[in-house]
Amino acid sequence: MPTWTTRPETAEDIPAIRGILLAAFPTPLEADIVDALRADPKAWIEGLSMVATASDGAPVGYALLTRCHVDGEPALALAPCAVLPSAQRAGAGSAAIRAALDAARTMGENLVLVLGHAGYYPRFGFTSASRFGIRAPFEAPDEAMMALPLVTGRPVPVGTIRYPAAFGV
């Protein structure tokens, strides 16, 4: 299994990130969402857009945390996460996610939310958001809407998630 280097995105990475998203998803929707999030100063947080790079320094994996809210309290949304098909199932996505979560902890963030595969995200510590009284603003399977408190002992906000406008929900 390769060892991945992770780091926050740079301006030079933007075309490669778009390429990762276009290769990993069937439509350009996720790539367009990232472009819109990057342009939204209320959603974008410098240092929370992470790439995992191959040994040659080329980005192959990506994870993004942006500002969302739970009934007015700040939180982070983890989305999208993507890996070039040629590097999938080798840990690049996990490395990018772990780096993003570590950066969020370092910044003093309290909570990360993800709507994702119930068999994948618990490895990072995510559990059902409903356990904390957090719900999506749309119908979502309970096991797929997950939360990860980042600071032990700090209160977790309760209520409905409000995503940035770029998500369209």
C-alpha positions in Angstrom: 0.0 0.0 0.0 1.5 3.4 -1.0 2.2 6.1 1.5 0.4 9.3 0.7 1.5 12.8 1.4 -1.2 15.2 2.4 -1.4 19.0 2.4 -3.8 21.8 2.0 -4.6 22.7 -1.6 -2.7 25.4 -3.4 -4.0 27.5 -6.3 -1.9 25.3 -8.6 -3.8 22.3 -7.4 -7.2 23.6 -8.5 -7.2 22.1 -12.1 -6.0 18.7 -10.7 -8.7 18.7 -8.0 -11.3 19.4 -10.7 -9.8 16.5 -12.7 -10.0 14.2 -9.7 -13.7 15.1 -9.1 -14.6 14.7 -12.8 -12.9 11.3 -12.9 -14.4 10.0 -9.7 -18.1 11.1 -10.3 -20.4 10.4 -13.2 -21.3 14.1 -13.7 -19.5 17.4 -13.1 -21.9 18.3 -10.3 -19.3 17.8 -7.5 -16.6 19.6 -9.3 -19.0 22.5 -9.9 -20.0 22.5 -6.2 -16.4 22.7 -5.1 -15.9 25.7 -7.5 -18.9 27.4 -6.0 -17.8 26.7 -2.4 -14.3 28.1 -3.2 -16.0 31.3 -4.3 -18.2 31.5 -1.2 -16.3 33.4 1.7 -19.0 32.2 4.2 -18.4 28.5 3.4 -14.7 28.3 2.4 -12.1 27.9 5.1 -8.5 28.1 4.0 -6.6 25.0 5.0 -9.5 22.6 5.0 -9.3 21.6 1.3 -6.9 18.7 1.4 -5.1 16.7 -1.3 -3.3 13.4 -1.0 -0.4 13.3 -3.4 1.4 10.5 -5.1 5.2 10.1 -4.8 5.7 12.5 -7.8 3.7 15.2 -5.9 0.6 14.9 -8.2 -2.8 15.1 -6.3 -4.7 11.9 -6.5 -7.1 12.2 -3.6 -9.2 15.0 -2.2 -11.3 15.8 0.8 -13.1 19.1 1.6 -14.5 20.6 4.8 -16.6 23.7 4.5 -18.7 25.8 6.9 -22.2 24.7 7.6 -24.4 25.3 10.6 -26.6 23.3 13.0 -29.4 25.6 14.1 -27.1 28.6 13.8 -24.1 27.0 15.5 -21.0 26.5 13.3 -20.1 23.1 12.1 -18.3 21.6 9.1 -19.6 19.5 6.2 -17.3 16.9 4.8 -18.0 16.8 1.0 -17.0 15.9 -1.5 -14.3 13.3 -1.1 -12.8 11.8 -4.2 -9.9 9.7 -5.5 -8.7 9.2 -9.1 -9.9 5.8 -10.2 -6.3 4.6 -10.7 -5.5 5.3 -7.0 -8.8 4.1 -5.4 -8.8 1.5 -2.6 -5.2 2.3 -1.7 -5.8 4.8 1.1 -5.5 8.1 -0.6 -9.0 9.1 0.2 -8.6 8.1 3.9 -5.3 10.0 4.1 -7.0 13.2 2.7 -9.9 12.8 5.1 -7.7 12.3 8.2 -5.6 15.3 7.2 -8.7 17.5 6.9 -10.1 16.3 10.2 -6.7 16.9 11.9 -6.5 20.4 10.5 -10.1 21.1 11.7 -9.1 20.0 15.2 -6.1 22.2 15.1 -8.2 25.1 14.1 -10.5 24.5 17.1 -13.5 23.3 15.1 -16.1 21.3 17.1 -18.2 19.2 14.7 -18.0 17.6 11.3 -21.0 16.2 9.5 -21.1 13.8 6.5 -23.8 12.2 4.4 -22.1 9.1 3.2 -21.6 5.4 3.2 -22.3 3.9 6.7 -19.6 1.2 6.1 -16.8 3.7 5.3 -17.0 6.8 7.5 -17.2 5.1 11.0 -13.5 4.2 10.6 -12.8 8.0 11.2 -15.1 8.1 14.3 -18.3 9.2 12.6 -21.6 7.9 14.2 -25.2 8.5 13.4 -26.0 12.3 13.7 -29.4 11.4 15.2 -27.5 10.3 18.4 -26.7 13.9 18.9 -30.1 15.3 17.9 -28.8 16.5 14.5 -30.9 16.0 11.4 -30.5 16.7 7.7 -32.8 19.3 6.0 -34.0 16.5 3.7 -34.9 12.9 3.9 -31.7 10.8 4.5 -31.2 7.3 5.9 -30.3 7.5 9.6 -27.2 5.4 9.1 -25.9 7.7 6.3 -26.2 11.0 8.1 -23.2 11.0 10.4 -21.5 13.3 12.9 -18.1 13.5 14.4 -17.5 15.7 17.5 -13.9 16.9 17.4 -13.5 18.2 20.9 -14.2 15.8 23.8 -16.5 17.4 26.4 -17.5 20.4 24.3 -21.3 20.6 23.7 -22.5 19.4 20.3 -25.2 21.6 18.7 -28.7 20.1 18.3 -31.0 20.8 15.4 -31.2 20.9 11.6 -28.1 21.2 9.4 -28.0 24.3 7.1 -25.6 23.7 4.3 -23.9 26.4 2.2 -25.9 27.5 -0.9 -23.6 25.7 -3.3 -25.0 22.4 -2.1 -28.5 23.4 -3.4 -30.4 22.1 -0.3 
